[in-house]
């Protein structure tokens, strides 16, 4: 994957093009800080485990998703010229690779 360049990514080259996420915002604009926060929430807001036996899998999934969210936040916050759109799309692509599945979910 290419490094952020400061330009909005081409949706056909975006990591999320194949992952099923549309590039950009719902209103057609380029992802911004609000989208970055929404992507972090997507990473962290997964269903709670139904039983104590499901908790181990839940924690493993959540740990991996937290790590990816931190990578995105560091990439955006540590550089004044960060390409927020690229980082948001990269995180969403990673989240698509690690769905919150494989454990019993509370309320399901």
C-alpha positions in Angstrom: 0.0 0.0 0.0 1.3 3.5 -0.9 2.2 6.0 1.8 -0.1 9.0 2.3 0.7 11.8 -0.2 -1.7 14.6 0.9 -4.1 13.9 -2.0 -7.4 12.1 -1.6 -7.0 8.4 -2.7 -8.4 7.2 -5.9 -11.4 5.0 -5.0 -10.3 2.3 -7.3 -6.9 2.1 -5.6 -8.3 2.5 -2.1 -7.9 -0.4 0.4 -11.6 -0.2 1.0 -12.7 -0.4 -2.6 -12.4 -4.2 -2.5 -13.4 -4.3 1.2 -16.8 -2.9 0.3 -16.5 0.5 1.9 -17.1 3.4 -0.4 -14.3 5.9 -0.6 -15.2 9.2 0.9 -18.1 10.4 3.0 -21.8 9.6 2.6 -22.3 13.1 1.2 -19.6 12.5 -1.4 -16.9 14.6 0.3 -13.5 13.6 1.3 -13.2 11.9 4.7 -12.3 14.4 7.5 -11.8 14.4 11.2 -15.4 13.4 11.9 -14.9 10.4 9.7 -11.7 9.5 11.5 -13.6 9.5 14.8 -16.4 7.5 13.3 -13.8 4.9 12.1 -12.3 4.7 15.6 -15.8 4.1 17.0 -16.4 1.4 14.4 -13.2 -0.3 15.6 -14.1 -0.1 19.3 -17.9 -0.5 19.3 -18.4 -4.2 18.9 -21.0 -6.3 20.6 -20.3 -7.4 24.2 -19.8 -11.1 24.8 -22.8 -13.2 25.8 -21.0 -15.4 28.3 -17.7 -15.6 30.2 -16.7 -18.3 27.8 -17.1 -15.8 24.9 -15.0 -13.2 26.6 -11.6 -14.5 25.5 -12.5 -14.3 21.8 -14.1 -10.9 22.3 -11.0 -9.5 23.9 -8.7 -10.9 21.2 -10.8 -9.3 18.5 -11.1 -6.0 20.4 -7.3 -5.9 21.1 -6.6 -6.2 17.4 -9.1 -3.6 16.5 -7.8 -1.2 19.2 -4.3 -1.6 17.8 -5.4 -0.7 14.3 -7.3 2.3 15.6 -4.2 3.5 17.5 -2.1 3.1 14.3 -4.6 5.3 12.5 -4.7 7.9 15.3 -0.9 8.1 15.5 -0.7 8.5 11.7 -3.2 11.3 11.7 -2.2 13.1 14.9 1.6 12.9 14.7 1.8 14.7 11.3 0.6 18.2 10.5 0.2 17.2 6.8 -1.5 13.8 7.4 -3.9 12.6 4.7 -6.9 11.9 6.9 -8.8 10.3 4.1 -6.1 7.8 3.4 -5.8 6.8 7.1 -9.6 6.5 7.5 -9.8 4.2 4.5 -6.9 2.2 5.6 -8.4 1.6 9.1 -11.7 0.6 7.6 -10.0 -1.8 5.2 -8.2 -3.4 8.2 -11.5 -3.6 10.1 -13.1 -5.4 7.2 -10.3 -8.0 7.5 -11.1 -8.6 11.2 -14.9 -8.7 11.7 -16.3 -9.0 15.2 -17.4 -12.6 14.7 -16.7 -16.0 16.3 -18.2 -15.4 19.7 -21.6 -15.3 21.3 -23.0 -11.8 21.4 -25.0 -10.2 24.3 -28.6 -9.7 23.2 -28.3 -11.8 20.1 
